[in-house]
């Protein structure tokens, strides 16, 4: 299983970035996909998730600025980040999770991509 993130980089406050995560080795369409982030000295936190049915959830601090979407044909999940703030600076990780009847959990992570918001 591989989750490969791309699209990170340096951007000025107020700018935009789109992160992509390409998955292989899983039946992508049945997994809940998510984006997490970890800033220096802080714990990893949930940013956004999207279920196999397309239902989305975003943490309060990014609502109205970030959008998560998925393309099952391309086995890719996206995070569109607009109006970026310095506090969005972190390593962003892609996650794929599948829970089967509460008895088995499949949980995979990408290697992370750095997002730096700075002037």
C-alpha positions as CSV (number, residue, x, y, z in Angstrom):
1,X,0.0,0.0,0.0
2,X,1.3,3.5,-0.9
3,X,-0.1,6.9,-0.2
4,X,1.9,9.6,-2.0
5,X,1.3,13.2,-1.2
6,X,2.3,16.1,-3.4
7,X,1.5,19.8,-3.7
8,X,3.1,21.2,-0.6
9,X,5.4,24.2,-0.6
10,X,6.0,27.8,0.5
11,X,3.1,30.2,0.1
12,X,2.4,33.7,1.4
13,X,-0.4,34.4,3.8
14,X,-3.7,34.6,1.9
15,X,-2.5,32.3,-0.8
16,X,-3.7,28.9,-2.0
17,X,-2.3,25.4,-2.4
18,X,-3.8,22.1,-3.5
19,X,-2.5,18.9,-2.0
20,X,-3.0,15.6,-3.7
21,X,-2.6,12.1,-2.4
22,X,-2.4,9.2,-4.8
23,X,-3.2,5.8,-3.4
24,X,-2.2,2.4,-4.7
25,X,-2.6,-1.1,-3.3
26,X,-6.0,-0.5,-1.8
27,X,-9.6,-0.5,-3.1
28,X,-9.6,3.2,-2.9
29,X,-13.4,3.7,-3.3
30,X,-14.3,2.0,-0.1
31,X,-11.9,3.8,2.2
32,X,-12.5,6.9,4.2
33,X,-9.7,9.3,3.2
34,X,-8.4,12.1,5.4
35,X,-5.8,14.8,5.8
36,X,-4.0,15.4,9.1
37,X,-1.3,17.9,9.9
38,X,1.5,18.2,12.5
39,X,3.1,21.5,13.3
40,X,6.5,21.6,15.1
41,X,6.1,20.8,18.8
42,X,2.5,19.9,18.4
43,X,0.5,16.7,18.1
44,X,-0.9,15.5,14.8
45,X,-4.4,16.8,14.3
46,X,-7.3,16.0,12.0
47,X,-7.8,18.5,9.2
48,X,-10.5,16.9,7.0
49,X,-12.0,13.6,6.1
50,X,-14.2,12.3,3.2
51,X,-16.1,9.0,3.4
52,X,-16.6,6.5,0.6
53,X,-20.0,8.1,0.1
54,X,-18.6,11.6,-0.2
55,X,-19.6,12.9,3.2
56,X,-17.0,15.5,4.4
57,X,-15.9,16.7,7.7
58,X,-13.5,19.6,8.4
59,X,-12.0,20.8,11.6
60,X,-13.4,24.2,12.7
61,X,-10.2,26.2,12.1
62,X,-10.3,25.4,8.3
63,X,-14.0,25.5,7.6
64,X,-14.7,28.0,4.9
65,X,-11.1,27.9,3.7
66,X,-10.3,24.3,2.9
67,X,-12.2,21.7,0.8
68,X,-11.6,18.0,0.6
69,X,-12.6,16.0,-2.4
70,X,-11.9,12.7,-4.0
71,X,-11.6,11.1,-7.5
72,X,-12.2,7.4,-7.2
73,X,-11.2,6.8,-10.8
74,X,-7.8,8.4,-10.2
75,X,-7.6,6.9,-6.7
76,X,-6.7,10.4,-5.5
77,X,-7.9,12.6,-2.6
78,X,-7.4,16.4,-2.7
79,X,-7.2,19.2,-0.2
80,X,-7.8,22.6,-1.6
81,X,-6.5,25.2,0.8
82,X,-7.4,28.8,0.3
83,X,-6.7,31.9,2.4
84,X,-3.8,30.2,4.1
85,X,-2.7,31.5,7.4
86,X,0.7,31.2,9.2
87,X,-0.9,28.8,11.7
88,X,-1.6,26.4,8.8
89,X,2.1,25.7,8.6
90,X,2.7,22.0,9.2
91,X,3.5,18.7,7.6
92,X,0.3,17.4,6.0
93,X,-0.3,13.7,6.0
94,X,-2.7,11.6,3.9
95,X,-4.6,8.8,5.7
96,X,-6.7,5.9,4.4
97,X,-8.9,4.0,6.9
98,X,-11.4,1.2,6.6
99,X,-13.2,-0.4,9.5
100,X,-14.9,-3.7,8.9
101,X,-17.7,-4.6,11.4
102,X,-15.7,-3.0,14.2
103,X,-13.4,-6.0,14.3
104,X,-10.7,-5.1,11.8
105,X,-9.2,-1.8,11.0
106,X,-7.0,-1.0,8.0
107,X,-5.1,2.2,8.5
108,X,-2.5,3.6,6.2
109,X,-0.4,6.8,6.1
110,X,1.5,8.8,3.6
111,X,5.0,10.2,4.2
112,X,3.8,13.8,4.5
113,X,4.3,17.0,2.6
114,X,5.5,20.3,4.1
115,X,3.3,23.3,3.9
116,X,4.9,26.6,5.0
117,X,2.9,29.8,5.1
118,X,5.2,32.8,5.4
119,X,5.8,36.2,3.9
